[in-house]
Amino acid sequence: MPHDDSQDNFHKTYYWHRLDDGRVCCDLCPQHCTLREGKRGNCYVRMCHQGEISLVSYGRSSGFAIDPIEKKPLYHFYPGSQVLSFGTAGCNLSRDFCQNWRISKSREMATLSCWASPEEIVANAKRYGCQSIAFTYNDPVIFMEYAVDVSRYAQSQGLKSVVVSAGYICAQPRVEFFKYIDAANIDLKGFTESFYKKHCHGSLQPVLETLQYLKKETPVWFELTNLLIPDENDSDQEIHNMCAWIVANLGVDIPLHFTAFHPDFKMLNKDKTGMATLLRARDIAMSYGMHYVYCGNVNDIETNSTYCFKCHQPLIIRDRFMITANRLSDNNRCPFCGTACAINA
């Protein structure tokens, strides 16, 4: 429903501390923004108000949509199901290639045109037959308190919760953030510190720590996305290094989505990613023994489909985000050779 933008909404947060000079330091993400009264962090939605950091986007959304879960992309989590998607505004990484920049880079509260409580979001998800709720469009880390309340209530009502995130979060809030989350797509934007510094104004290491935390300490199902940008993060060496790290730290069953870049936001001088680049990256990943590697943002049935890693028969055939055939047995095994497929459903 429409919301009066003149009504400030200062929601209490916990991950911050006071500095000796009167400023407050945000401890939610590795940006560690230091703020004086009335100032906002890099994310735009966390603000110093009355000597504390408040979330100003709680309960306010940039819009809602019903999507196939494959659009997140999540190919191995309740395949073929519907998800209620929503986001807010702002982001804690300043990506100059952001393809959702109209939302994530918004500095207008008018962007947050919809008001919805956790109870209303869950009720609408159930009304439209969705099995899960997705926090997406912008990074839900920055509206953590809202996401936690929604996911906690969703769990109580039998719904799943999904995050689409860059995984750029500090260790202590990371535990609370993922406590009620069932699945995640983590956007691994590149695999060098120089790329993260130049194009994201952030760091790779905290993202790797988030991935290791998800793998070793949570039951969260997660998949990876790597947007390949020509001449920026698509070299053979960088892809080799990334895939070697994934296999060593996360295993061969983690689905990996190589997705095509298209010129947008501040990176309009680059060509879109060619299919040959995506296929080369996919071949490299599979050479490390990765079982499920996909090409995204392209219309290619072959590289959007899931295959048995033993007998190589097609198990789930996808045309973009639509499943045209699902041949898995009831216990998620290959009907041709009986090999188990890594599916969470």
C-alpha positions as CSV (number, residue, x, y, z in Angstrom):
1,M,0.0,0.0,0.0
2,P,1.2,3.6,-0.5
3,H,3.3,5.1,2.3
4,D,3.7,8.7,3.3
5,D,7.4,9.4,2.7
6,S,7.3,12.3,5.2
7,Q,6.9,9.8,8.0
8,D,10.4,8.9,9.1
9,N,10.8,5.3,10.3
10,F,13.8,4.9,12.6
11,H,14.0,1.2,13.4
12,K,16.4,0.2,16.2
13,T,19.6,-1.7,15.2
14,Y,22.3,-3.4,17.3
15,Y,25.5,-3.8,15.3
16,W,27.3,-0.5,15.9
17,H,29.4,1.2,18.6
18,R,30.1,4.7,19.8
19,L,33.5,6.4,19.1
20,D,35.3,8.8,21.5
21,D,34.8,11.7,19.1
22,G,31.0,11.4,19.2
23,R,30.5,9.6,16.0
24,V,29.0,6.1,15.8
25,C,30.6,3.2,13.8
26,C,28.4,0.6,12.0
27,D,29.5,-3.0,12.6
28,L,27.1,-4.6,10.2
29,C,29.4,-4.9,7.1
30,P,33.1,-4.4,6.4
31,Q,32.6,-0.8,5.3
32,H,32.5,0.2,9.0
33,C,30.9,3.6,8.2
34,T,31.5,6.2,10.8
35,L,28.6,8.6,11.1
36,R,27.8,11.9,12.8
37,E,24.2,12.8,13.8
38,G,21.9,12.9,10.8
39,K,24.4,11.2,8.4
40,R,23.8,8.0,6.4
41,G,26.2,5.2,5.7
42,N,27.3,4.1,2.3
43,C,24.3,1.9,2.1
44,Y,22.0,5.0,2.4
45,V,19.4,3.2,4.7
46,R,21.4,3.1,7.9
47,M,21.5,6.4,9.6
48,C,22.8,8.1,12.8
49,H,19.7,9.2,14.7
50,Q,19.8,10.5,18.2
51,G,23.3,9.0,18.7
52,E,22.4,5.5,17.5
53,I,22.3,3.8,14.1
54,S,18.7,3.3,12.9
55,L,17.4,1.5,9.8
56,V,15.2,3.9,7.9
57,S,13.9,1.4,5.3
58,Y,12.2,-1.1,7.7
59,G,8.8,-2.2,6.3
60,R,9.3,-0.2,3.1
61,S,9.8,-1.9,-0.2
62,S,10.7,-0.8,-3.7
63,G,8.2,-3.3,-5.1
64,F,7.0,-6.9,-5.1
65,A,6.9,-9.5,-7.8
66,I,6.1,-13.2,-8.2
67,D,9.0,-15.0,-9.8
68,P,10.1,-18.5,-10.6
69,I,12.8,-19.5,-8.1
70,E,15.1,-20.1,-11.1
71,K,15.3,-16.3,-11.7
72,K,17.3,-15.7,-8.5
73,P,19.1,-17.8,-9.8
74,L,18.5,-20.9,-7.7
75,Y,18.4,-24.1,-9.9
76,H,18.6,-26.7,-7.1
77,F,16.3,-25.3,-4.5
78,Y,12.6,-26.3,-4.9
79,P,12.9,-26.2,-8.8
80,G,9.9,-25.0,-10.6
81,S,8.4,-23.3,-7.5
82,Q,7.2,-19.7,-7.2
83,V,8.8,-17.1,-4.9
84,L,7.6,-13.7,-3.7
85,S,10.5,-11.3,-4.4
86,F,11.1,-7.8,-2.9
87,G,13.8,-5.4,-2.0
88,T,14.3,-1.9,-0.6
89,A,16.8,0.7,-1.7
90,G,20.5,1.2,-1.3
91,C,23.6,-1.2,-1.3
92,N,26.7,-1.6,0.7
93,L,29.0,-2.2,-2.3
94,S,29.4,0.6,-4.9
95,R,29.5,-1.4,-8.0
96,D,30.0,0.6,-11.2
97,F,28.5,-2.3,-13.2
98,C,25.4,-2.8,-11.2
99,Q,22.5,-4.0,-13.3
100,N,19.9,-3.2,-10.6
101,W,21.3,0.3,-10.1
102,R,17.9,2.1,-10.3
103,I,17.0,0.4,-7.0
104,S,20.3,-0.3,-5.3
105,K,21.8,3.1,-6.1
106,S,18.6,5.0,-5.3
107,R,19.0,8.0,-2.9
108,E,15.3,8.8,-2.9
109,M,12.9,7.6,-0.3
110,A,10.2,7.8,-2.9
111,T,11.8,4.6,-4.3
112,L,10.3,2.9,-1.2
113,S,6.8,3.2,-2.3
114,C,5.2,0.1,-0.7
115,W,4.7,-0.5,3.0
116,A,4.4,-4.1,4.2
117,S,4.8,-5.7,7.6
118,P,6.4,-9.2,7.9
119,E,2.9,-10.6,8.5
120,E,1.5,-8.9,5.3
121,I,4.4,-10.2,3.2
122,V,3.9,-13.8,4.4
123,A,0.2,-13.6,3.9
124,N,0.6,-12.4,0.3
125,A,3.2,-15.1,-0.4
126,K,0.7,-17.7,0.7
127,R,-2.1,-16.1,-1.1
128,Y,-0.3,-16.3,-4.4
129,G,0.9,-19.9,-3.9
130,C,4.6,-19.1,-3.3
131,Q,6.7,-21.6,-1.4
132,S,9.3,-19.0,-0.5
133,I,10.1,-15.3,0.0
134,A,13.2,-13.8,-1.6
135,F,15.0,-10.7,-0.4
136,T,16.5,-9.4,-3.7
137,Y,16.9,-6.5,-6.1
138,N,19.3,-4.8,-3.6
139,D,21.4,-6.5,-1.0
140,P,19.3,-7.6,2.0
141,V,22.3,-7.3,4.3
142,I,21.7,-3.6,4.6
143,F,18.0,-4.1,5.7
144,M,19.0,-7.1,7.9
145,E,16.5,-6.4,10.8
146,Y,13.6,-6.3,8.3
147,A,14.8,-9.5,6.6
148,V,15.3,-11.3,9.9
149,D,11.8,-10.5,11.1
150,V,10.2,-11.5,7.8
151,S,12.2,-14.8,7.6
152,R,11.5,-15.7,11.2
153,Y,7.7,-15.2,10.7
154,A,7.8,-17.0,7.3
155,Q,9.4,-20.0,9.0
156,S,6.6,-20.1,11.6
157,Q,4.1,-20.2,8.8
158,G,5.8,-22.9,6.8
159,L,7.4,-20.8,4.1
160,K,11.0,-20.7,3.1
161,S,13.2,-17.6,2.9
162,V,15.8,-16.9,0.2
163,V,18.5,-14.2,0.0
164,V,20.3,-12.9,-3.1
165,S,23.4,-11.2,-1.7
166,A,27.0,-10.3,-2.2
167,G,27.7,-11.9,1.2
168,Y,29.5,-8.7,2.4
169,I,28.7,-8.9,6.1
170,C,30.7,-9.0,9.3
171,A,31.1,-12.2,11.3
172,Q,28.8,-11.5,14.3
173,P,25.7,-10.2,12.4
174,R,26.3,-12.9,9.8
175,V,25.1,-15.5,12.3
176,E,21.8,-13.7,13.0
177,F,21.3,-12.8,9.3
178,F,21.3,-16.4,8.1
179,K,19.6,-18.0,11.2
180,Y,16.2,-18.2,9.5
181,I,17.4,-18.4,5.9
182,D,16.8,-21.5,3.9
183,A,18.7,-20.7,0.6
184,A,21.0,-18.1,-0.8
185,N,22.5,-17.1,-4.0
186,I,25.8,-15.4,-3.3
187,D,27.2,-13.1,-6.0
188,L,30.9,-13.7,-6.2
189,K,31.7,-10.7,-8.3
190,G,35.3,-11.6,-9.1
191,F,38.2,-13.4,-7.6
192,T,40.8,-10.7,-6.9
193,E,41.1,-8.1,-4.3
194,S,42.0,-5.6,-7.0
195,F,38.7,-6.1,-8.8
196,Y,36.7,-5.7,-5.6
197,K,38.6,-2.6,-4.7
198,K,38.4,-1.0,-8.1
199,H,34.8,-1.9,-9.1
200,C,33.0,-2.6,-5.9
201,H,34.8,-0.4,-3.3
202,G,35.0,-3.4,-1.1
203,S,37.1,-6.5,-0.4
204,L,37.0,-10.2,-1.5
205,Q,38.1,-11.8,1.7
206,P,34.8,-11.1,3.8
207,V,32.8,-12.7,0.9
208,L,35.0,-15.8,1.1
209,E,34.5,-15.9,4.8
210,T,30.7,-15.8,4.4
211,L,30.9,-18.7,1.9
212,Q,33.0,-20.8,4.3
213,Y,30.6,-20.0,7.1
214,L,27.6,-21.1,5.1
215,K,29.3,-24.3,4.1
216,K,30.7,-25.3,7.4
217,E,28.3,-23.9,10.0
218,T,24.8,-23.7,8.5
219,P,22.2,-25.9,6.7
220,V,21.6,-23.1,4.2
221,W,21.4,-24.3,0.6
222,F,23.5,-21.9,-1.5
223,E,24.5,-21.4,-5.1
224,L,27.1,-19.0,-6.6
225,T,26.8,-16.4,-9.4
226,N,29.8,-14.9,-11.2
227,L,29.1,-12.1,-13.6
228,L,31.8,-12.1,-16.2
229,I,32.9,-8.7,-17.5
230,P,35.1,-8.6,-20.6
231,D,38.7,-7.8,-19.7
232,E,37.9,-7.2,-16.0
233,N,37.3,-10.5,-14.3
234,D,37.1,-13.1,-17.1
235,S,40.8,-14.2,-17.6
236,D,41.5,-17.9,-17.6
237,Q,43.8,-17.5,-14.6
238,E,41.1,-15.7,-12.4
239,I,38.5,-18.3,-13.3
240,H,41.0,-21.2,-12.6
241,N,41.8,-19.6,-9.2
242,M,38.2,-19.2,-8.3
243,C,37.2,-22.7,-9.3
244,A,40.1,-24.2,-7.5
245,W,39.1,-22.3,-4.3
246,I,35.4,-23.3,-4.6
247,V,36.3,-27.0,-5.0
248,A,38.8,-27.0,-2.1
249,N,36.5,-25.0,0.3
250,L,32.9,-25.6,-0.8
251,G,33.0,-28.9,-2.7
252,V,32.0,-30.0,-6.2
253,D,28.2,-30.0,-5.7
254,I,27.9,-26.2,-5.3
255,P,26.0,-24.9,-8.4
256,L,27.9,-22.2,-10.2
257,H,26.2,-19.7,-12.5
258,F,28.5,-17.8,-15.0
259,T,26.3,-14.9,-16.2
260,A,26.7,-12.5,-19.1
261,F,27.3,-8.8,-18.5
262,H,25.5,-6.2,-20.5
263,P,26.6,-2.5,-20.5
264,D,24.8,-0.6,-17.7
265,F,25.1,2.1,-15.1
266,K,28.7,3.5,-15.1
267,M,30.2,0.7,-17.2
268,L,28.7,1.6,-20.7
269,N,32.0,1.3,-22.5
270,K,32.2,-2.5,-22.3
271,D,30.9,-5.0,-24.7
272,K,28.4,-7.6,-23.5
273,T,29.8,-10.9,-22.6
274,G,30.0,-13.3,-25.5
275,M,28.8,-16.9,-25.4
276,A,32.3,-18.1,-26.1
277,T,33.5,-16.5,-22.8
278,L,30.7,-18.2,-20.8
279,L,31.4,-21.6,-22.4
280,R,35.1,-21.2,-21.7
281,A,34.4,-20.5,-18.1
282,R,32.0,-23.4,-17.8
283,D,34.6,-25.7,-19.3
284,I,37.2,-24.6,-16.8
285,A,34.9,-25.1,-13.9
286,M,34.0,-28.6,-15.1
287,S,37.6,-29.4,-15.5
288,Y,37.9,-29.1,-11.7
289,G,35.1,-31.7,-11.3
290,M,32.3,-29.3,-10.5
291,H,29.0,-31.1,-11.1
292,Y,26.6,-28.2,-11.8
293,V,27.8,-25.3,-13.9
294,Y,25.4,-23.0,-15.8
295,C,25.5,-20.1,-18.3
296,G,23.1,-17.3,-17.3
297,N,21.6,-14.2,-18.9
298,V,21.6,-16.1,-22.2
299,N,19.0,-18.1,-23.9
300,D,20.7,-21.5,-24.2
301,I,18.8,-24.6,-23.2
302,E,21.9,-26.8,-23.0
303,T,23.9,-24.7,-20.5
304,N,20.7,-23.9,-18.5
305,S,19.9,-27.5,-17.9
306,T,21.0,-29.9,-15.2
307,Y,22.8,-33.1,-16.1
308,C,23.7,-36.3,-14.2
309,F,27.4,-35.9,-13.4
310,K,27.8,-39.7,-13.7
311,C,26.0,-40.7,-16.9
312,H,25.6,-37.2,-18.3
313,Q,21.9,-37.6,-19.1
314,P,19.7,-34.5,-18.9
315,L,17.7,-34.4,-15.6
316,I,16.1,-31.0,-15.5
317,I,15.7,-29.2,-18.8
318,R,15.2,-25.4,-18.7
319,D,14.2,-22.9,-21.3
320,R,15.4,-19.7,-19.6
321,F,13.5,-19.8,-16.3
322,M,10.9,-22.3,-17.3
323,I,11.4,-26.0,-16.6
324,T,10.2,-28.0,-19.6
325,A,11.1,-31.4,-18.2
326,N,12.1,-32.8,-14.8
327,R,13.2,-36.4,-15.0
328,L,14.4,-36.8,-11.4
329,S,13.0,-39.6,-9.4
330,D,11.0,-38.9,-6.2
331,N,14.2,-39.2,-4.1
332,N,16.1,-36.8,-6.5
333,R,18.1,-39.5,-8.3
334,C,18.9,-40.0,-11.9
335,P,16.4,-42.3,-13.5
336,F,19.0,-43.7,-15.8
337,C,21.8,-44.7,-13.5
338,G,20.5,-44.0,-10.0
339,T,23.1,-41.4,-9.0
340,A,21.8,-38.8,-6.5
341,C,21.5,-35.2,-7.7
342,A,22.2,-32.4,-5.2
343,I,18.7,-30.9,-4.9
344,N,17.1,-29.3,-1.9
345,A,13.4,-29.8,-2.3
